[in-house]
Amino acid sequence: MAMDNQPIYNLADVIRFRLRRGLSFGVDTIACQYISALEPDSLANFNRQHVDGAPPVDFDLLRRVIDQRSEQRSNSLDGYAGLTIHARLGDCLHKCPSVEDITNLLCRHGLAEEFKQCRIHYGNHNDVNINESRQYLDRLCEAVEALGLACSVVSSQPDDDFVALANAKTLVAGYRGFAWLAACVNPNRVIWDLQQPPLFPWLGIQANRPQLVHGYHHQLSL
């Protein structure tokens, strides 16, 4: 989401690559709170600066920021006891998992029998393929409901969506870095199938793979 006279609030990239521009967002944002707690010398001006691979994420720090935000703000989406699915569409629409991929996952893990309802968190931070993304969501909701799950779509501010994913009791981690990062600090049940660790097929720069694998193993250890 773009703010007036500011770059897109790409939370995952800001944290993954320790981007200094995270300081330019409001002091109450997750990006600013995380970046401001790091050593200034460790910050980068752009994410491709780390030619030897993405720097490590301080998952403990990120979790503390999330917990503090959760304590300060009462949100019915935090710790949602139903099933939570993340769908990253927009500019990734033609690369993201298909509706069939998701429904097959739900059946494979028995989630349609375990739960009565689910929430699909949807984000499109650059307003691309808006109508097409809505059509995808309509098809996904119809397919999920055909399995017997009451389905609703949630699209909030990035920080609120991120906290909801990080606190979900059962999370199906969706495509790309936003869901990966939220899943890494989720202490509950995470279904990683769509991310395909350790491959992470959405990854563009192979030198960054160790960061993703480390985050995956961090979540498994929680």
KANORJO-V354202 format. One record per residue. N is the residue number from 0. RES is the residue in three letters. PHI is phi in degrees with one decimal (none if undefined). PSI is psi in whole degrees, 0 to 359 (none if undefined). D_FIRST is the distance of its C-alpha to the first C-alpha in whole Angstrom. Layout:
n:res:phi:psi:d_first
N:RES:PHI:PSI:D_FIRST
N:RES:PHI:PSI:D_FIRST
This chain:
n:res:phi:psi:d_first
0:MET:none:129:0
1:ALA:-88.0:140:4
2:MET:-106.9:161:7
3:ASP:-55.0:125:10
4:ASN:59.0:25:12
5:GLN:-132.0:156:10
6:PRO:-68.5:170:9
7:ILE:-57.2:138:5
8:TYR:-81.6:81:5
9:ASN:-93.5:84:7
10:LEU:-57.7:315:10
11:ALA:-62.9:316:12
12:ASP:-66.6:320:13
13:VAL:-57.6:315:13
14:ILE:-77.2:316:16
15:ARG:-61.1:323:17
16:PHE:-110.5:11:18
17:ARG:52.0:51:19
18:LEU:-76.1:128:17
19:ARG:-60.3:331:18
20:ARG:-65.9:349:14
21:GLY:-59.5:334:13
22:LEU:-71.7:343:16
23:SER:-82.0:349:14
24:PHE:-87.6:169:12
25:GLY:-57.3:149:13
26:VAL:-65.8:345:17
27:ASP:-93.5:3:16
28:THR:-84.6:154:13
29:ILE:-62.3:320:14
30:ALA:-58.8:310:13
31:CYS:-66.7:318:15
32:GLN:-64.6:322:18
33:TYR:-71.5:309:18
34:ILE:-64.5:322:18
35:SER:-68.1:343:21
36:ALA:-88.9:354:23
37:LEU:-90.5:162:24
38:GLU:-65.5:130:26
39:PRO:-54.4:325:25
40:ASP:-69.5:346:27
41:SER:-90.3:356:25
42:LEU:-84.5:154:22
43:ALA:-120.9:156:21
44:ASN:-88.7:339:20
45:PHE:-157.5:152:18
46:ASN:-72.3:344:18
47:ARG:-85.3:2:21
48:GLN:-66.1:333:23
49:HIS:-88.6:75:25
50:VAL:-67.5:340:27
51:ASP:-93.7:12:29
52:GLY:115.9:154:26
53:ALA:-63.5:145:23
54:PRO:-70.1:164:24
55:PRO:-68.2:145:25
56:VAL:-89.4:136:22
57:ASP:-85.1:88:24
58:PHE:-65.4:327:23
59:ASP:-65.3:318:26
60:LEU:-62.1:314:24
61:LEU:-61.3:320:20
62:ARG:-64.0:321:22
63:ARG:-63.7:320:24
64:VAL:-62.8:317:20
65:ILE:-63.9:315:19
66:ASP:-63.3:320:23
67:GLN:-63.8:318:23
68:ARG:-65.4:321:19
69:SER:-64.3:323:21
70:GLU:-70.4:326:24
71:GLN:-79.8:334:22
72:ARG:-124.3:125:21
73:SER:-83.4:121:22
74:ASN:-138.7:123:20
75:SER:-66.0:345:22
76:LEU:-82.1:339:20
77:ASP:-68.0:131:21
78:GLY:66.9:25:24
79:TYR:-52.1:126:24
80:ALA:-80.6:346:27
81:GLY:-81.4:195:27
82:LEU:-86.9:134:25
83:THR:-117.0:128:21
84:ILE:-120.6:134:20
85:HIS:-102.3:134:17
86:ALA:-125.5:110:16
87:ARG:-96.5:112:13
88:LEU:-117.1:233:14
89:GLY:58.9:240:12
90:ASP:-68.8:346:13
91:CYS:-101.1:9:15
92:LEU:-54.0:318:17
93:HIS:-87.2:3:20
94:LYS:-116.4:344:20
95:CYS:-72.8:164:19
96:PRO:-57.0:147:22
97:SER:-77.6:166:24
98:VAL:-58.1:320:25
99:GLU:-64.4:322:28
100:ASP:-57.5:317:27
101:ILE:-72.6:315:26
102:THR:-66.1:324:28
103:ASN:-62.5:321:31
104:LEU:-62.1:315:29
105:LEU:-60.7:320:30
106:CYS:-71.6:319:33
107:ARG:-59.9:322:34
108:HIS:-94.7:3:33
109:GLY:67.2:24:35
110:LEU:-73.1:330:31
111:ALA:-68.0:332:32
112:GLU:-83.7:330:35
113:GLU:-76.4:326:34
114:PHE:-116.3:158:31
115:LYS:-104.6:341:32
116:GLN:-147.8:160:28
117:CYS:-148.3:158:24
118:ARG:-118.9:134:21
119:ILE:-105.7:115:18
120:HIS:-90.7:123:15
121:TYR:-121.0:133:13
122:GLY:-132.4:141:9
123:ASN:-141.0:85:8
124:HIS:-73.9:349:4
125:ASN:-123.3:14:6
126:ASP:54.8:47:8
127:VAL:-111.3:144:11
128:ASN:54.1:46:15
129:ILE:-62.9:309:13
130:ASN:-66.3:319:17
131:GLU:-64.4:322:18
132:SER:-66.0:320:16
133:ARG:-63.6:320:17
134:GLN:-63.8:320:21
135:TYR:-60.7:314:20
136:LEU:-61.8:321:19
137:ASP:-62.5:316:22
138:ARG:-65.2:320:24
139:LEU:-65.1:314:23
140:CYS:-61.3:318:24
141:GLU:-62.7:318:27
142:ALA:-69.4:320:28
143:VAL:-67.1:318:27
144:GLU:-67.1:331:29
145:ALA:-65.2:339:32
146:LEU:-84.8:356:33
147:GLY:100.4:11:33
148:LEU:-101.9:125:30
149:ALA:-68.9:132:28
150:CYS:-126.2:138:25
151:SER:-137.3:150:21
152:VAL:-105.9:132:18
153:VAL:-121.3:130:15
154:SER:-140.8:99:12
155:SER:-108.5:194:10
156:GLN:-64.2:149:8
157:PRO:-51.9:316:7
158:ASP:-63.7:321:11
159:ASP:-68.0:318:12
160:ASP:-62.9:319:12
161:PHE:-62.2:315:13
162:VAL:-63.5:319:16
163:ALA:-61.9:318:17
164:LEU:-67.6:318:17
165:ALA:-68.1:338:19
166:ASN:-106.3:356:22
167:ALA:-57.7:140:22
168:LYS:-70.9:324:26
169:THR:-137.7:117:26
170:LEU:-118.9:128:23
171:VAL:-94.5:105:23
172:ALA:-71.9:123:20
173:GLY:-83.9:199:18
174:TYR:-79.0:139:18
175:ARG:77.2:191:16
176:GLY:-73.3:329:15
177:PHE:-62.4:311:13
178:ALA:-68.4:322:16
179:TRP:-57.8:312:18
180:LEU:-65.6:316:17
181:ALA:-63.7:321:17
182:ALA:-65.1:324:21
183:CYS:-60.8:331:22
184:VAL:-109.0:11:22
185:ASN:-84.2:118:23
186:PRO:-83.4:4:27
187:ASN:-104.2:216:28
188:ARG:-91.7:123:28
189:VAL:-120.9:129:26
190:ILE:-97.8:113:26
191:TRP:-94.9:0:25
192:ASP:-51.1:316:27
193:LEU:-68.4:338:24
194:GLN:-83.5:338:23
195:GLN:53.4:53:27
196:PRO:-67.8:146:28
197:PRO:-90.5:11:29
198:LEU:-75.0:315:28
199:PHE:45.9:69:24
200:PRO:-61.2:344:25
201:TRP:-76.3:348:21
202:LEU:-66.7:131:22
203:GLY:-91.0:316:22
204:ILE:-104.6:113:24
205:GLN:-63.3:334:27
206:ALA:-64.5:344:27
207:ASN:-89.2:357:24
208:ARG:-59.4:318:26
209:PRO:-55.0:325:28
210:GLN:-62.4:316:25
211:LEU:-67.6:318:24
212:VAL:-64.8:319:27
213:HIS:-61.7:318:28
214:GLY:-64.0:320:25
215:TYR:-60.9:312:26
216:HIS:-67.6:328:29
217:HIS:-60.7:314:28
218:GLN:-63.9:320:27
219:LEU:-63.3:335:30
220:SER:-84.7:349:32
221:LEU:-72.2:none:30
